[in-house]
Amino acid sequence: MSIFVFLNLEKVQRNIFKFVLFFTIVINSFYSCKETPKPVFKLDEIKQAVTNYPIKKRLKKWDSLIKIYHYDDLSKAYLLFERGNDYSSLNENEKANADLEKALTVFKQYRLKEMIAKTYVNLGISYAFIGKKNTAIQYIFKGLDLALQIKNDSIISRAYGELAHIYYLTGNSEKAIEYLKKSGEMYQKMKDTEAISATYNNIAILYQKNNRSKEAIEYIKKSIKIKDSSTTDPLYLIESYNNLGALIYAYTKDKSKSFKYYNKALKIAKRYQIEPISIYENLINYYESTGKIDSAKYYIQKVINTKITGNYQDRINLYDKLLTIYLKQKKDSEALSLLKTRDSLYKIQQKIIDSENQKSIESNMTLLDQQKQLKQARQINNKNRIIFIFIIIIFLLGLLVSYQINRLDKLKYKQEQFILEQQVLRAQMNPHFIFNVLVSIQNSLIENKPVVSATYLSKFAKLIRQNFEYIQKKQISLKEELEMLRNYIDAQKIRYKDKFDYEIIVDDKLSIEQVFIPPMILQPFVENAIEHGFKNISYKGQLSVNIIKRGTDICFEIINNGLDYKPKTDNKEHAMDVFKKRLALFGKEALDSFKIIRLSQGTKFTFCIDLDTTKNIF
């Protein structure tokens, strides 16, 4: 009986242990499967905390926060938006664009119209800074349209202001003024006096640049009226009254009115203990023109005492004015003392000029050495070209003889002939390319611009290296083609003094390192746009190169807004004829794809080549 009880007790203990073990496993599994609590995203609090840091440290904070909130697409998008704006502030616009584009994708998914509009406008600003003004305008207009739909006055006013800035950069002052006025209307609606005043001041500046003094005076008065009642910035009022005085004198020649505004500016400056040199200089001119010599002398002395450093010629001119006054007043001893000071300044100025001239001479000597080296390189290049052409001719003759001897090997012969024609056609394009660049260098040397000439030489050397390297190849990567094309266009931009802008847009579906094409296939169209399309235009040229993937085809669009393309009618073979021959090698479809489209302003060239055909040919 006792044994039975003992055995039952042991069995019960084992069952209890199993139950406890099972319960422990279940509890542990429950807690191990339970997610760690994730931080709650509070954008306003985060922004308030992070924006107190310097901008470079702030970027590191954004990086950390993006890692923390990686699980939440929307939170991450807000953080990318903020980081993108900071990158833009540092002019790291490529990084800014990448962050803003990612944020935009998420905002679109969540249909957050306000954030989409803000992001479009910020992307426009960023693209404007890297010179892609057309893309910038497109983005800002997208943001503006959306802001108008949701009636967000803050975004609307900002978009108008940024459009004004971009149009000003492109030289379209009328459009810039139009959008500044629209921006001002929005700020009036928002009752933002600081922004209204600043906008009016910007409009006045644009009118002044366009020699429309009457309108400039009207808007600067409006700006001052608003600022006078609200501003805590004395420098703004001092400069505004001073500029207004100068504008009124330039437009009306009314000395008393201009003096009234100079005096207002001077009183504010004295109240805040500011030494306003620009006002003193205007008062000197005023007192000289009214014959008040003592007052003019007083302000000349003020400027001399205040302007310790600066342009030596300006200071010499001031001493000359003061010297004239002393001589008129027959103060010979003061005049003699002043003349000594003036002469010492003149000697210092001459030393600086002599030093600069010496540097210029050294620079010219260096340039002459480079020119000599360039001439030697050209001679070597000409010899090499003659040898190269001779070898090709011999090779062609050899192929022709072998064709007559062995007709059975037709397929192999055609393939070799194909490759040979490619080499010959590339060699035909080479002289055109080099000749135009050399003309650019020659022009800069004739104009005696050493810095520009040195830049030309550097770019030419790079072009020669690329040309020698790529002409030996049957095909090059799209990346190499675009690098050589950008180098050529940048050299031409220097030559034409930024008379045109350009952009190269590549389809995201294309990997520029892995796509291979014949070398210098785009160069004839770019050369034609610059040399003929933009040469005699009076407006800003725009060159666009678009590369698009369509199935197995890679298509090229070269668009310019210059003069219409006019094919030459002489009996000579030109770059366009050579290009058509090259294109024909890719088959009838490639040749048929070549189109010349005359636009309302400019010309569009399009053609496509089959990537599979390229692989088979080469």
Secondary structure, DSSP 8 states (H G I E B T S, - for coil): -HHHHHHHHHHHHHHHHHHHHHHHHHHHHHHHHS--------HHHHHHHHTTS-HHHHHHHHHHHHHHTTT-HHHHHHHHHHHHHHHHHTT-HHHHHHHHHHHHHHHHHTT-HHHHHHHHHHHHHHHHHTT-HHHHHHHHHHHHHHHHHHT-HHHHHHHHHHHHHHHHHTT-HHHHHHHHHHHHHHHHHHT-HHHHHHHHHHHHHHHHHTT-HHHHHHHHHHHHHHHHHH---HHHHHHHHHHHHHHHHHHH--HHHHHHHHHHHHHHHHHTT---HHHHHHHHHHHHHTT-HHHHHHHHHHHHHH--SS-HHHHHHHHHHHHHHHHHTT-HHHHHHHHHHHHHHHHHHHHHHHHHHHHHHHHHHHHHHHHHHHHHHHHHHHHHHHHHHHHHHHHHHHHHHHHHH-GGGHHHHHHHHHHHHHHHHHHHHHHHHHHHHHHHHHHHHHTT-HHHHHHHHHHHHHHHHHHHHHHTSS-EEHHHHHHHHHHHHHHHHHHTTS-EEEEEEE-TT--TTT-EE-TTSSHHHHHHIIIIISTT-SS-EEEEEEEEEETTEEEEEEEE-SS------SSS--HHHHHHHHHHTT-HHHHHT-EEEE-SSSEEEEEEEEHHHHHHH-
